[in-house]
Amino acid sequence: MPENRVVLITGASSGFGRETARLLLGRGFKVYGTSRNPSAKPQESGVGMLALDVDSDDSVQGGVKELLDETGRLDILVNNAGYVLTGGAEETSIAEAKAQLETDFFGPVRMTKAVLPTMRKQGSGQIVNISSLAAVLPVPFESYYAAAKAALLAWSEALRHEVKSLGIKVSVIEPGFFKTNLGNTRKTTKHTIRDYDELRQRATAALDEDFENGADPRLVGEMVLRIITSGNPKLEYAVGREKRYKTLKHLMPQSIIENGVRRHWKLDR
Ligand SMILES: NC(=O)c1ccc[n+]([C@@H]2O[C@H](COP(=O)([O-])OP(=O)(O)OC[C@H]3O[C@@H](n4cnc5c(N)ncnc54)[C@H](OP(=O)(O)O)[C@@H]3O)[C@@H](O)[C@H]2O)c1
């Protein structure tokens, strides 16, 4: 496969998206990225930045059309844009929960539906969805984020079967904690309930520490490169220091995993 394939990466203005764009550009890929407001942030030169909000049908349709008008094809879509909402499951309003799923689940759905007609016509294409280890090991006080990422994983697995015979490959990356802008853009629920105050504060302080001490986001870019240059990519790729916990979850008694989770998030005194 020639290395001049066209790649579109959502959320390429920072973090994983930006690192992936930079790496793929250096490898000869023709790279396009998205941001809701590309002019507001310094851009990687050589990356074609599109103004695109994954929450909006019109914005997604417009952005994908703009790219296709320019390139005539799209080989790889990396669904990366996202944010984290923290707060107790009970504290979160339905509107806040829906907004989390709108970006982190329906965003990739919307993007994928917009590019599949082109990939089907080409008889080839690849979709890489950035989920999270939280899909497998949900983080307390981040329940709707975990739900969105778990939904993305399940949806990707079904989609993978549906499009395989059409020449389209689907994979999912499940990163642990990485030092990106995600901790800084973290949203919190408007409503709080006093009974959860102490637990929430302890858990979210541990979360902020995890982001702060997170691994280098270039590792995720390298994982994307590995997947898109692999002849036969798998469905799931865990990446980061915490990836061993995914394996341990299947091997160890549930009580041990639960105690470890409670200890990590400081849920017991
Ligand atoms: N960092 C971690 O530890 C970690 C772990 C597991 C999974 N992840 C996942 O990795 C992905 C990338 O996150 P990151 O860590 O690289 O965070 P980041 O540095 O905050 O980057 C997030 C990107 O998403 C874009 N974005 C957010 N909402 C958007 C929307 N509605 N429409 C279009 N773009 C939007 C942002 O672009 P603009 O603001 O410019 O629009 C930004 O480029 C996310 O899906 C996140 O959930 C991260």
The ligand as an SDF file (V2000), in Angstrom:
LIG
                    3D

 48 52  0  0  0  0  0  0  0  0999 V2000
   -5.6140   11.5590   27.4450 N   0  0  0  0  0  0  0  0  0  0  0  0
   -6.0020   10.3930   27.9250 C   0  0  0  0  0  0  0  0  0  0  0  0
   -5.5190    9.9560   28.9800 O   0  0  0  0  0  0  0  0  0  0  0  0
   -7.0500    9.5860   27.1930 C   0  0  0  0  0  0  0  0  0  0  0  0
   -7.2760    8.2730   27.6180 C   0  0  0  0  0  0  0  0  0  0  0  0
   -8.2100    7.5060   26.9550 C   0  0  0  0  0  0  0  0  0  0  0  0
   -8.9030    8.0200   25.8800 C   0  0  0  0  0  0  0  0  0  0  0  0
   -8.6960    9.3000   25.4890 N   0  0  0  0  0  0  0  0  0  0  0  0
   -9.4660    9.8030   24.3460 C   0  0  0  0  0  0  0  0  0  0  0  0
   -8.5960   10.2870   23.3490 O   0  0  0  0  0  0  0  0  0  0  0  0
   -9.2640   11.2320   22.5380 C   0  0  0  0  0  0  0  0  0  0  0  0
   -8.3690   12.4550   22.3550 C   0  0  0  0  0  0  0  0  0  0  0  0
   -8.2280   13.0990   23.5950 O   0  0  0  0  0  0  0  0  0  0  0  0
   -6.8760   13.7820   24.0840 P   0  0  0  0  0  0  0  0  0  0  0  0
   -6.4920   13.0920   25.3260 O   0  0  0  0  0  0  0  0  0  0  0  0
   -5.9180   13.9250   22.9880 O   0  0  0  0  0  0  0  0  0  0  0  0
   -7.4880   15.1980   24.5540 O   0  0  0  0  0  0  0  0  0  0  0  0
   -7.3030   16.6750   24.0320 P   0  0  0  0  0  0  0  0  0  0  0  0
   -5.8590   17.0300   24.0040 O   0  0  0  0  0  0  0  0  0  0  0  0
   -8.2110   17.4800   24.8800 O   0  0  0  0  0  0  0  0  0  0  0  0
   -7.8590   16.6510   22.5350 O   0  0  0  0  0  0  0  0  0  0  0  0
   -9.2330   16.5150   22.2680 C   0  0  0  0  0  0  0  0  0  0  0  0
   -9.5000   16.9290   20.8340 C   0  0  0  0  0  0  0  0  0  0  0  0
  -10.8960   16.7190   20.5860 O   0  0  0  0  0  0  0  0  0  0  0  0
  -11.4110   17.8780   19.9340 C   0  0  0  0  0  0  0  0  0  0  0  0
  -12.8490   17.9990   20.2290 N   0  0  0  0  0  0  0  0  0  0  0  0
  -13.4880   18.0050   21.4170 C   0  0  0  0  0  0  0  0  0  0  0  0
  -14.8160   18.1080   21.2450 N   0  0  0  0  0  0  0  0  0  0  0  0
  -15.0220   18.1640   19.9120 C   0  0  0  0  0  0  0  0  0  0  0  0
  -16.1890   18.2720   19.1020 C   0  0  0  0  0  0  0  0  0  0  0  0
  -17.4350   18.3380   19.6110 N   0  0  0  0  0  0  0  0  0  0  0  0
  -16.0430   18.2770   17.7420 N   0  0  0  0  0  0  0  0  0  0  0  0
  -14.8140   18.2250   17.2060 C   0  0  0  0  0  0  0  0  0  0  0  0
  -13.6730   18.1270   17.9210 N   0  0  0  0  0  0  0  0  0  0  0  0
  -13.7900   18.1130   19.2620 C   0  0  0  0  0  0  0  0  0  0  0  0
  -10.5780   19.0320   20.4150 C   0  0  0  0  0  0  0  0  0  0  0  0
  -10.5440   19.9920   19.3580 O   0  0  0  0  0  0  0  0  0  0  0  0
  -11.1210   21.4840   19.4230 P   0  0  0  0  0  0  0  0  0  0  0  0
  -11.3020   21.8650   20.8710 O   0  0  0  0  0  0  0  0  0  0  0  0
  -10.0600   22.2840   18.7340 O   0  0  0  0  0  0  0  0  0  0  0  0
  -12.3990   21.4100   18.6710 O   0  0  0  0  0  0  0  0  0  0  0  0
   -9.2150   18.4020   20.5580 C   0  0  0  0  0  0  0  0  0  0  0  0
   -8.4730   18.4870   19.3580 O   0  0  0  0  0  0  0  0  0  0  0  0
  -10.5880   11.5300   23.2340 C   0  0  0  0  0  0  0  0  0  0  0  0
  -11.6310   10.8160   22.5850 O   0  0  0  0  0  0  0  0  0  0  0  0
  -10.3730   10.9870   24.6290 C   0  0  0  0  0  0  0  0  0  0  0  0
  -11.5650   10.5950   25.2460 O   0  0  0  0  0  0  0  0  0  0  0  0
   -7.7780   10.0950   26.1150 C   0  0  0  0  0  0  0  0  0  0  0  0
  1  2  1  0
  2  3  2  0
  2  4  1  0
  4  5  1  0
  4 48  2  0
  5  6  2  0
  6  7  1  0
  7  8  2  0
  8  9  1  0
  8 48  1  0
  9 10  1  0
  9 46  1  0
 10 11  1  0
 11 12  1  0
 11 44  1  0
 12 13  1  0
 13 14  1  0
 14 15  2  0
 14 16  1  0
 14 17  1  0
 17 18  1  0
 18 19  2  0
 18 20  1  0
 18 21  1  0
 21 22  1  0
 22 23  1  0
 23 24  1  0
 23 42  1  0
 24 25  1  0
 25 26  1  0
 25 36  1  0
 26 27  1  0
 26 35  1  0
 27 28  2  0
 28 29  1  0
 29 30  1  0
 29 35  2  0
 30 31  1  0
 30 32  2  0
 32 33  1  0
 33 34  2  0
 34 35  1  0
 36 37  1  0
 36 42  1  0
 37 38  1  0
 38 39  2  0
 38 40  1  0
 38 41  1  0
 42 43  1  0
 44 45  1  0
 44 46  1  0
 46 47  1  0
M  CHG  2   8   1  16  -1
M  END
$$$$
